[in-house]
Amino acid sequence: MQANQRDLEATIQTDFAERLSYGGYLRLDKLLDAQQPLSEPFQHDEMLFIVQHQVSELWLKQLIHELRAAMEYVARDELEPCFKILSRVKLIQQQLFNMWAVLETMTPSEYGKFRPALGQSSGFQSYQYRTLEFLLGNKHAGQAEVFRHDPERYAQIQHDLHAPSLWDLFLLHLGRRGFAVPMDKVLRDYSQPYIAHDEVVAVLKGIYEDPHAHWDAYEMAEKLVDVEEAFQLWRFRHMKTVERIIGFKQGTGGSSGVAFLKRALELTFFPELFQVRTVLG
């Protein structure tokens, strides 16, 4: 009978005393030492809660990396390189969405056993999540205050608050191309919430009605719709997961919990991209 074993190939490296190893390259010593449950006595499900949120933060880091690259391309009037970037962004967003299914295996009683260990820590305090929302255009100066205790991060978040969002940069790009974008409304205080304009809807209507003449702008618009839709689905799944596990309790960070998350579903990054659909056809 043949042994259920695969022979080790002679060329496979096994001596890493003075070589870069897989674990060394990925800094696994630090990464895998970062899961430190605080519950006493130790609660089994706290590990899942920590890993879920740490993995989310890793994906958020990649999303920010991708979006900053896309924004640089738009600022240079190069839309085509953004298409692959934003396709990748959408797939990362799907990963974040699907992760909630794992956390939903946790019951209210299981979460309640270690919830006190969280203190007042909350996802609202996620520096990377707030950065992501600012890059996409959901600006709110008050949301930056939670980072004031960290001067370096506060400075960066303030920079992103006052800088043009991805949508602002796209509208500026269209204006440079000769589209009738209202520059007096696009060149604005970027720390303030964006207000939709009928003139922008009219510009997008022209692009959508003649996609062959404006193919890159048309494709960019659809990629942005993908990003916003995926973000809204993520928000909804987050809200339903919280509702499933803690009901309508107050959030650990002081928010109203599910009610606060529901109001976020009304926020939009690229409003005219959805408004234009009403006037097409």
Secondary structure as a PSIPRED ss2 file (coil, helix, strand):
# PSIPRED VFORMAT (PSIPRED V4.0)

   1 M C   1.000  0.000  0.000
   2 Q C   1.000  0.000  0.000
   3 A C   1.000  0.000  0.000
   4 N C   1.000  0.000  0.000
   5 Q C   1.000  0.000  0.000
   6 R C   1.000  0.000  0.000
   7 D C   1.000  0.000  0.000
   8 L C   1.000  0.000  0.000
   9 E C   1.000  0.000  0.000
  10 A C   1.000  0.000  0.000
  11 T C   1.000  0.000  0.000
  12 I C   1.000  0.000  0.000
  13 Q C   1.000  0.000  0.000
  14 T C   1.000  0.000  0.000
  15 D C   1.000  0.000  0.000
  16 F C   1.000  0.000  0.000
  17 A C   1.000  0.000  0.000
  18 E C   1.000  0.000  0.000
  19 R C   1.000  0.000  0.000
  20 L C   1.000  0.000  0.000
  21 S C   1.000  0.000  0.000
  22 Y H   0.000  1.000  0.000
  23 G H   0.000  1.000  0.000
  24 G H   0.000  1.000  0.000
  25 Y H   0.000  1.000  0.000
  26 L C   1.000  0.000  0.000
  27 R C   1.000  0.000  0.000
  28 L H   0.000  1.000  0.000
  29 D H   0.000  1.000  0.000
  30 K H   0.000  1.000  0.000
  31 L H   0.000  1.000  0.000
  32 L C   1.000  0.000  0.000
  33 D C   1.000  0.000  0.000
  34 A C   1.000  0.000  0.000
  35 Q C   1.000  0.000  0.000
  36 Q C   1.000  0.000  0.000
  37 P C   1.000  0.000  0.000
  38 L C   1.000  0.000  0.000
  39 S C   1.000  0.000  0.000
  40 E C   1.000  0.000  0.000
  41 P C   1.000  0.000  0.000
  42 F C   1.000  0.000  0.000
  43 Q C   1.000  0.000  0.000
  44 H C   1.000  0.000  0.000
  45 D C   1.000  0.000  0.000
  46 E H   0.000  1.000  0.000
  47 M H   0.000  1.000  0.000
  48 L H   0.000  1.000  0.000
  49 F H   0.000  1.000  0.000
  50 I H   0.000  1.000  0.000
  51 V H   0.000  1.000  0.000
  52 Q H   0.000  1.000  0.000
  53 H H   0.000  1.000  0.000
  54 Q H   0.000  1.000  0.000
  55 V H   0.000  1.000  0.000
  56 S H   0.000  1.000  0.000
  57 E H   0.000  1.000  0.000
  58 L H   0.000  1.000  0.000
  59 W H   0.000  1.000  0.000
  60 L H   0.000  1.000  0.000
  61 K H   0.000  1.000  0.000
  62 Q H   0.000  1.000  0.000
  63 L H   0.000  1.000  0.000
  64 I H   0.000  1.000  0.000
  65 H H   0.000  1.000  0.000
  66 E H   0.000  1.000  0.000
  67 L H   0.000  1.000  0.000
  68 R H   0.000  1.000  0.000
  69 A H   0.000  1.000  0.000
  70 A H   0.000  1.000  0.000
  71 M H   0.000  1.000  0.000
  72 E H   0.000  1.000  0.000
  73 Y H   0.000  1.000  0.000
  74 V H   0.000  1.000  0.000
  75 A H   0.000  1.000  0.000
  76 R C   1.000  0.000  0.000
  77 D C   1.000  0.000  0.000
  78 E C   1.000  0.000  0.000
  79 L C   1.000  0.000  0.000
  80 E H   0.000  1.000  0.000
  81 P H   0.000  1.000  0.000
  82 C H   0.000  1.000  0.000
  83 F H   0.000  1.000  0.000
  84 K H   0.000  1.000  0.000
  85 I H   0.000  1.000  0.000
  86 L H   0.000  1.000  0.000
  87 S H   0.000  1.000  0.000
  88 R H   0.000  1.000  0.000
  89 V H   0.000  1.000  0.000
  90 K H   0.000  1.000  0.000
  91 L H   0.000  1.000  0.000
  92 I H   0.000  1.000  0.000
  93 Q H   0.000  1.000  0.000
  94 Q H   0.000  1.000  0.000
  95 Q H   0.000  1.000  0.000
  96 L H   0.000  1.000  0.000
  97 F H   0.000  1.000  0.000
  98 N H   0.000  1.000  0.000
  99 M H   0.000  1.000  0.000
 100 W H   0.000  1.000  0.000
 101 A H   0.000  1.000  0.000
 102 V H   0.000  1.000  0.000
 103 L H   0.000  1.000  0.000
 104 E C   1.000  0.000  0.000
 105 T C   1.000  0.000  0.000
 106 M C   1.000  0.000  0.000
 107 T C   1.000  0.000  0.000
 108 P H   0.000  1.000  0.000
 109 S H   0.000  1.000  0.000
 110 E H   0.000  1.000  0.000
 111 Y H   0.000  1.000  0.000
 112 G H   0.000  1.000  0.000
 113 K C   1.000  0.000  0.000
 114 F C   1.000  0.000  0.000
 115 R H   0.000  1.000  0.000
 116 P H   0.000  1.000  0.000
 117 A H   0.000  1.000  0.000
 118 L H   0.000  1.000  0.000
 119 G C   1.000  0.000  0.000
 120 Q C   1.000  0.000  0.000
 121 S C   1.000  0.000  0.000
 122 S C   1.000  0.000  0.000
 123 G H   0.000  1.000  0.000
 124 F H   0.000  1.000  0.000
 125 Q H   0.000  1.000  0.000
 126 S C   1.000  0.000  0.000
 127 Y H   0.000  1.000  0.000
 128 Q H   0.000  1.000  0.000
 129 Y H   0.000  1.000  0.000
 130 R H   0.000  1.000  0.000
 131 T H   0.000  1.000  0.000
 132 L H   0.000  1.000  0.000
 133 E H   0.000  1.000  0.000
 134 F H   0.000  1.000  0.000
 135 L H   0.000  1.000  0.000
 136 L H   0.000  1.000  0.000
 137 G C   1.000  0.000  0.000
 138 N C   1.000  0.000  0.000
 139 K C   1.000  0.000  0.000
 140 H C   1.000  0.000  0.000
 141 A H   0.000  1.000  0.000
 142 G H   0.000  1.000  0.000
 143 Q H   0.000  1.000  0.000
 144 A H   0.000  1.000  0.000
 145 E H   0.000  1.000  0.000
 146 V H   0.000  1.000  0.000
 147 F H   0.000  1.000  0.000
 148 R C   1.000  0.000  0.000
 149 H C   1.000  0.000  0.000
 150 D C   1.000  0.000  0.000
 151 P H   0.000  1.000  0.000
 152 E H   0.000  1.000  0.000
 153 R H   0.000  1.000  0.000
 154 Y H   0.000  1.000  0.000
 155 A H   0.000  1.000  0.000
 156 Q H   0.000  1.000  0.000
 157 I H   0.000  1.000  0.000
 158 Q H   0.000  1.000  0.000
 159 H H   0.000  1.000  0.000
 160 D H   0.000  1.000  0.000
 161 L H   0.000  1.000  0.000
 162 H H   0.000  1.000  0.000
 163 A C   1.000  0.000  0.000
 164 P C   1.000  0.000  0.000
 165 S C   1.000  0.000  0.000
 166 L H   0.000  1.000  0.000
 167 W H   0.000  1.000  0.000
 168 D H   0.000  1.000  0.000
 169 L H   0.000  1.000  0.000
 170 F H   0.000  1.000  0.000
 171 L H   0.000  1.000  0.000
 172 L H   0.000  1.000  0.000
 173 H H   0.000  1.000  0.000
 174 L H   0.000  1.000  0.000
 175 G H   0.000  1.000  0.000
 176 R H   0.000  1.000  0.000
 177 R C   1.000  0.000  0.000
 178 G C   1.000  0.000  0.000
 179 F C   1.000  0.000  0.000
 180 A C   1.000  0.000  0.000
 181 V C   1.000  0.000  0.000
 182 P C   1.000  0.000  0.000
 183 M H   0.000  1.000  0.000
 184 D H   0.000  1.000  0.000
 185 K H   0.000  1.000  0.000
 186 V H   0.000  1.000  0.000
 187 L C   1.000  0.000  0.000
 188 R C   1.000  0.000  0.000
 189 D C   1.000  0.000  0.000
 190 Y C   1.000  0.000  0.000
 191 S C   1.000  0.000  0.000
 192 Q C   1.000  0.000  0.000
 193 P C   1.000  0.000  0.000
 194 Y C   1.000  0.000  0.000
 195 I C   1.000  0.000  0.000
 196 A C   1.000  0.000  0.000
 197 H C   1.000  0.000  0.000
 198 D H   0.000  1.000  0.000
 199 E H   0.000  1.000  0.000
 200 V H   0.000  1.000  0.000
 201 V H   0.000  1.000  0.000
 202 A H   0.000  1.000  0.000
 203 V H   0.000  1.000  0.000
 204 L H   0.000  1.000  0.000
 205 K H   0.000  1.000  0.000
 206 G H   0.000  1.000  0.000
 207 I H   0.000  1.000  0.000
 208 Y H   0.000  1.000  0.000
 209 E H   0.000  1.000  0.000
 210 D C   1.000  0.000  0.000
 211 P C   1.000  0.000  0.000
 212 H C   1.000  0.000  0.000
 213 A C   1.000  0.000  0.000
 214 H C   1.000  0.000  0.000
 215 W H   0.000  1.000  0.000
 216 D H   0.000  1.000  0.000
 217 A H   0.000  1.000  0.000
 218 Y H   0.000  1.000  0.000
 219 E H   0.000  1.000  0.000
 220 M H   0.000  1.000  0.000
 221 A H   0.000  1.000  0.000
 222 E H   0.000  1.000  0.000
 223 K H   0.000  1.000  0.000
 224 L H   0.000  1.000  0.000
 225 V H   0.000  1.000  0.000
 226 D H   0.000  1.000  0.000
 227 V H   0.000  1.000  0.000
 228 E H   0.000  1.000  0.000
 229 E H   0.000  1.000  0.000
 230 A H   0.000  1.000  0.000
 231 F H   0.000  1.000  0.000
 232 Q H   0.000  1.000  0.000
 233 L H   0.000  1.000  0.000
 234 W H   0.000  1.000  0.000
 235 R H   0.000  1.000  0.000
 236 F H   0.000  1.000  0.000
 237 R H   0.000  1.000  0.000
 238 H H   0.000  1.000  0.000
 239 M H   0.000  1.000  0.000
 240 K H   0.000  1.000  0.000
 241 T H   0.000  1.000  0.000
 242 V H   0.000  1.000  0.000
 243 E H   0.000  1.000  0.000
 244 R H   0.000  1.000  0.000
 245 I H   0.000  1.000  0.000
 246 I H   0.000  1.000  0.000
 247 G C   1.000  0.000  0.000
 248 F C   1.000  0.000  0.000
 249 K C   1.000  0.000  0.000
 250 Q C   1.000  0.000  0.000
 251 G C   1.000  0.000  0.000
 252 T C   1.000  0.000  0.000
 253 G C   1.000  0.000  0.000
 254 G C   1.000  0.000  0.000
 255 S C   1.000  0.000  0.000
 256 S C   1.000  0.000  0.000
 257 G C   1.000  0.000  0.000
 258 V H   0.000  1.000  0.000
 259 A H   0.000  1.000  0.000
 260 F H   0.000  1.000  0.000
 261 L H   0.000  1.000  0.000
 262 K H   0.000  1.000  0.000
 263 R H   0.000  1.000  0.000
 264 A H   0.000  1.000  0.000
 265 L C   1.000  0.000  0.000
 266 E C   1.000  0.000  0.000
 267 L C   1.000  0.000  0.000
 268 T C   1.000  0.000  0.000
 269 F C   1.000  0.000  0.000
 270 F C   1.000  0.000  0.000
 271 P H   0.000  1.000  0.000
 272 E H   0.000  1.000  0.000
 273 L H   0.000  1.000  0.000
 274 F H   0.000  1.000  0.000
 275 Q H   0.000  1.000  0.000
 276 V H   0.000  1.000  0.000
 277 R H   0.000  1.000  0.000
 278 T H   0.000  1.000  0.000
 279 V H   0.000  1.000  0.000
 280 L C   1.000  0.000  0.000
 281 G C   1.000  0.000  0.000
